[in-house]
Amino acid sequence: MTRRTAPRAVLLATGELLAWWAALALLWLVLITSVDTLERIVGASCAALGAILARLGRRAVTWR
């Protein structure tokens, strides 16, 4: 990674994490029965952890 491509790589990584987080948070909201404040916090936290793990897993498989 060069100095010119570093900002693009960070932007792509951030976009991928946000896409994973949105998909997992939406899945969480669909699967729960009540939408309470605590449920939203737990769902957002679990979705963030899942997004990080999904990104790391994809990088391990593709080695990019």
C-alpha positions, 0 to 999 in steps of 0.5 A, spaced: 500 500 500 502 506 497 501 513 500 496 514 495 492 508 495 492 508 503 486 513 503 482 509 498 483 502 502 481 506 509 475 508 505 473 501 502 474 498 509 470 503 512 464 502 507 465 494 508 464 495 515 458 499 515 455 495 510 456 488 514 453 492 520 447 495 517 445 488 514 447 484 521 443 490 525 437 489 520 437 482 521 437 482 529 431 487 528 427 482 524 428 476 528 427 480 535 420 480 537 420 487 542 424 493 540 426 496 546 432 501 548 436 495 551 435 491 545 437 496 540 444 497 544 445 489 544 443 489 537 448 494 535 453 492 539 453 484 536 452 487 529 459 491 530 462 485 533 459 481 527 461 486 522 469 486 524 469 478 524 466 478 517 471 483 515 477 479 518 474 472 515 473 475 508 480 478 509 483 471 511 480 467 505 482 472 500 488 475 503 487 482 500 
